[in-house]
Amino acid sequence: MVKIFIGNLSQEAEKDEIESLFTQYGTVTECAKYKNYAFVHMDDRKSATKAIRELHLYKLHGRPINVEPSRGKNQGPVKLHIANVEKGFDDELRALFEEYGTVTECAIVKNFAFVHMSNSDEAMDAIKGLDNTEFHGKRIHVQISKSRPRGGPEEEDLLVSSREMLYKKTC
């Protein structure tokens, strides 16, 4: 489940109208409209990411709406380590990980890479979806980096919480 924030809504915008706008991209499990903003919960991360990309600055009742992932509590960047990646594919690697959420940084160093995802949910989705898959003819291995992301939580806390989240998602 992905929670999306929609800002800069006009007073005329209706809850049903917002919900149907997002339903074009996937299953909406919840929609709540307030004065000039709303929250939409979507079932699937890929659908939510596509909706965010395509509906950000979409004009609704003459106003460009602001569409972005909701910033929940304790959501900070997560640094992933990707093994077995060749240099020269930075853009392709970034695009691959963006299917799972917001990539704040991406760098290939020697035969490995670091990709910073905006939060732990997205990072865990990327690990589940991309670990042990092929990328440009090589099998990549994706895991939480043992070094800290800039401005992020301590390594041990991050590793423990990522294991807990993976356990919760698979159970």
SEZA-161588 format. One line per field, with one value per residue (C-alpha): residue number from 0; residue in one letter; chain; x, y negated, z. Coordinates in Angstrom, 1 decimal, always signed. Example, Ala and Ser with C-alpha at 12.3 -4.5 7.8 and 13.67 -1.06 7.14 Angstrom:
REM residues 2
num: [0 / 1]
residu: [A / S]
chaine: [A / A]
px: [+12.3 / +13.7]
py: [+4.5 / +1.1]
pz: [+7.8 / +7.1]
REM end
This chain:
REM residues 171
num: [0 / 1 / 2 / 3 / 4 / 5 / 6 / 7 / 8 / 9 / 10 / 11 / 12 / 13 / 14 / 15 / 16 / 17 / 18 / 19 / 20 / 21 / 22 / 23 / 24 / 25 / 26 / 27 / 28 / 29 / 30 / 31 / 32 / 33 / 34 / 35 / 36 / 37 / 38 / 39 / 40 / 41 / 42 / 43 / 44 / 45 / 46 / 47 / 48 / 49 / 50 / 51 / 52 / 53 / 54 / 55 / 56 / 57 / 58 / 59 / 60 / 61 / 62 / 63 / 64 / 65 / 66 / 67 / 68 / 69 / 70 / 71 / 72 / 73 / 74 / 75 / 76 / 77 / 78 / 79 / 80 / 81 / 82 / 83 / 84 / 85 / 86 / 87 / 88 / 89 / 90 / 91 / 92 / 93 / 94 / 95 / 96 / 97 / 98 / 99 / 100 / 101 / 102 / 103 / 104 / 105 / 106 / 107 / 108 / 109 / 110 / 111 / 112 / 113 / 114 / 115 / 116 / 117 / 118 / 119 / 120 / 121 / 122 / 123 / 124 / 125 / 126 / 127 / 128 / 129 / 130 / 131 / 132 / 133 / 134 / 135 / 136 / 137 / 138 / 139 / 140 / 141 / 142 / 143 / 144 / 145 / 146 / 147 / 148 / 149 / 150 / 151 / 152 / 153 / 154 / 155 / 156 / 157 / 158 / 159 / 160 / 161 / 162 / 163 / 164 / 165 / 166 / 167 / 168 / 169 / 170]
residu: [M / V / K / I / F / I / G / N / L / S / Q / E / A / E / K / D / E / I / E / S / L / F / T / Q / Y / G / T / V / T / E / C / A / K / Y / K / N / Y / A / F / V / H / M / D / D / R / K / S / A / T / K / A / I / R / E / L / H / L / Y / K / L / H / G / R / P / I / N / V / E / P / S / R / G / K / N / Q / G / P / V / K / L / H / I / A / N / V / E / K / G / F / D / D / E / L / R / A / L / F / E / E / Y / G / T / V / T / E / C / A / I / V / K / N / F / A / F / V / H / M / S / N / S / D / E / A / M / D / A / I / K / G / L / D / N / T / E / F / H / G / K / R / I / H / V / Q / I / S / K / S / R / P / R / G / G / P / E / E / E / D / L / L / V / S / S / R / E / M / L / Y / K / K / T / C]
chaine: [A / A / A / A / A / A / A / A / A / A / A / A / A / A / A / A / A / A / A / A / A / A / A / A / A / A / A / A / A / A / A / A / A / A / A / A / A / A / A / A / A / A / A / A / A / A / A / A / A / A / A / A / A / A / A / A / A / A / A / A / A / A / A / A / A / A / A / A / A / A / A / A / A / A / A / A / A / A / A / A / A / A / A / A / A / A / A / A / A / A / A / A / A / A / A / A / A / A / A / A / A / A / A / A / A / A / A / A / A / A / A / A / A / A / A / A / A / A / A / A / A / A / A / A / A / A / A / A / A / A / A / A / A / A / A / A / A / A / A / A / A / A / A / A / A / A / A / A / A / A / A / A / A / A / A / A / A / A / A / A / A / A / A / A / A / A / A / A / A / A / A]
px: [+0.0 / +1.3 / +0.0 / +0.1 / -0.3 / -2.2 / -1.8 / -2.9 / -6.5 / -9.2 / -12.3 / -14.4 / -12.4 / -14.5 / -13.4 / -14.9 / -13.3 / -9.8 / -10.4 / -11.4 / -8.3 / -6.0 / -8.1 / -6.9 / -3.4 / -4.5 / -6.5 / -7.3 / -8.0 / -8.7 / -9.3 / -9.7 / -10.1 / -9.7 / -9.8 / -7.1 / -5.3 / -6.1 / -4.5 / -5.0 / -3.9 / -3.0 / -2.6 / +0.5 / +3.8 / +4.4 / +0.9 / +1.4 / +4.7 / +3.2 / +0.3 / +2.7 / +4.8 / +1.9 / -0.4 / +2.1 / +1.2 / -1.9 / -4.5 / -7.6 / -10.2 / -7.5 / -4.9 / -1.8 / -1.9 / +1.1 / +1.3 / +4.0 / +4.6 / +3.3 / +6.0 / +5.2 / +6.9 / +10.4 / +10.8 / +14.3 / +16.6 / +17.9 / +21.2 / +21.2 / +24.3 / +24.1 / +26.8 / +27.9 / +27.2 / +29.4 / +30.2 / +28.5 / +24.9 / +24.0 / +20.9 / +19.6 / +20.2 / +18.4 / +15.4 / +15.3 / +15.1 / +12.7 / +10.1 / +10.1 / +10.1 / +12.0 / +15.8 / +17.6 / +21.1 / +22.6 / +26.3 / +28.2 / +31.7 / +34.0 / +31.8 / +29.1 / +26.7 / +24.9 / +21.3 / +19.6 / +15.8 / +13.7 / +12.3 / +12.5 / +9.3 / +10.6 / +14.0 / +12.4 / +10.3 / +13.4 / +15.3 / +12.4 / +11.9 / +15.5 / +17.7 / +19.2 / +17.8 / +19.7 / +20.9 / +22.8 / +23.7 / +24.9 / +23.0 / +22.8 / +22.6 / +20.7 / +20.9 / +20.8 / +24.2 / +26.3 / +27.4 / +25.0 / +23.1 / +23.7 / +21.5 / +19.9 / +19.5 / +22.3 / +23.4 / +22.3 / +18.8 / +18.4 / +19.5 / +17.2 / +14.2 / +14.7 / +14.8 / +11.6 / +9.9 / +10.9 / +9.6 / +6.3 / +5.9 / +6.6 / +4.3]
py: [+0.0 / -3.4 / -6.7 / -9.6 / -13.3 / -15.6 / -19.3 / -22.6 / -21.3 / -23.8 / -23.9 / -22.5 / -19.3 / -16.4 / -13.2 / -11.0 / -13.0 / -12.6 / -8.9 / -8.2 / -10.2 / -7.8 / -4.7 / -5.0 / -3.9 / -1.1 / -0.1 / -2.9 / -1.5 / -4.8 / -8.5 / -11.4 / -15.0 / -18.0 / -21.7 / -22.1 / -18.7 / -15.0 / -11.6 / -8.6 / -5.1 / -2.8 / +1.0 / +1.3 / -0.6 / -0.5 / -1.9 / -4.6 / -5.6 / -5.9 / -7.9 / -10.3 / -10.8 / -11.4 / -13.4 / -15.7 / -19.2 / -17.9 / -20.7 / -19.9 / -22.7 / -25.0 / -24.4 / -22.3 / -19.8 / -18.7 / -14.9 / -13.2 / -10.2 / -11.0 / -11.6 / -9.3 / -9.3 / -7.9 / -7.6 / -8.4 / -7.6 / -4.0 / -3.2 / +0.0 / +1.9 / +3.5 / +6.1 / +7.2 / +4.0 / +2.6 / -1.1 / -3.1 / -2.1 / -4.7 / -6.0 / -2.5 / -1.4 / -4.5 / -3.9 / -0.3 / -1.3 / -4.1 / -1.5 / -0.8 / -4.4 / -7.6 / -7.3 / -10.2 / -9.1 / -6.5 / -5.8 / -2.9 / -2.4 / +0.3 / +3.4 / +2.4 / -0.5 / -2.5 / -3.5 / -5.7 / -5.1 / -7.7 / -5.4 / -1.8 / -0.6 / -1.5 / +0.0 / +3.3 / +3.5 / +2.9 / +5.7 / +8.1 / +7.2 / +6.9 / +9.1 / +12.0 / +10.7 / +9.9 / +6.4 / +6.0 / +9.7 / +10.0 / +11.3 / +8.5 / +8.8 / +6.1 / +5.6 / +2.8 / +1.2 / +1.6 / -2.0 / -4.8 / -7.0 / -10.7 / -12.0 / -8.6 / -6.4 / -4.4 / -1.3 / +1.3 / -0.3 / -0.3 / +3.3 / +4.4 / +2.5 / +3.7 / +7.3 / +6.7 / +5.1 / +7.9 / +10.4 / +8.5 / +8.3 / +12.0 / +13.2]
pz: [+0.0 / -1.0 / +0.4 / -2.0 / -1.1 / -3.5 / -2.9 / -4.5 / -5.0 / -5.8 / -3.6 / -6.5 / -6.6 / -5.3 / -3.6 / -6.2 / -9.0 / -7.4 / -6.8 / -10.4 / -11.6 / -9.7 / -10.5 / -14.1 / -12.8 / -10.4 / -7.4 / -5.0 / -1.5 / +0.2 / -0.7 / +1.7 / +0.6 / +2.8 / +2.0 / -0.6 / -0.3 / -0.3 / +0.4 / -1.9 / -0.9 / -3.8 / -3.6 / -5.8 / -5.7 / -9.5 / -10.2 / -7.5 / -9.0 / -12.5 / -11.1 / -9.3 / -12.4 / -14.8 / -12.5 / -10.9 / -12.2 / -13.9 / -14.3 / -12.3 / -12.3 / -13.8 / -11.1 / -11.4 / -8.6 / -6.6 / -6.5 / -4.4 / -2.1 / +1.4 / +3.8 / +6.7 / +10.1 / +10.4 / +6.6 / +5.6 / +2.7 / +2.4 / +0.7 / -1.4 / -2.5 / -5.9 / -6.7 / -10.2 / -12.2 / -14.9 / -15.3 / -17.9 / -17.2 / -14.5 / -16.3 / -17.0 / -13.4 / -12.1 / -14.4 / -13.2 / -9.6 / -10.2 / -11.0 / -7.3 / -6.0 / -5.8 / -6.4 / -4.8 / -5.8 / -8.1 / -8.7 / -10.2 / -8.7 / -10.2 / -10.4 / -7.9 / -7.4 / -4.7 / -5.1 / -2.6 / -2.3 / -0.6 / +2.1 / +3.5 / +1.9 / -1.6 / -0.8 / +0.3 / -2.8 / -4.9 / -3.1 / -3.5 / -7.2 / -8.3 / -6.2 / -8.2 / -11.6 / -14.8 / -15.7 / -19.0 / -19.1 / -15.5 / -12.4 / -9.9 / -6.1 / -4.2 / -0.4 / +2.2 / +2.2 / +5.3 / +5.1 / +6.1 / +3.7 / +4.2 / +6.9 / +7.5 / +10.6 / +12.1 / +10.2 / +12.8 / +13.2 / +9.4 / +9.0 / +11.8 / +10.5 / +7.0 / +8.1 / +10.1 / +7.2 / +4.8 / +7.3 / +7.7 / +3.9 / +3.3 / +6.1]
REM end
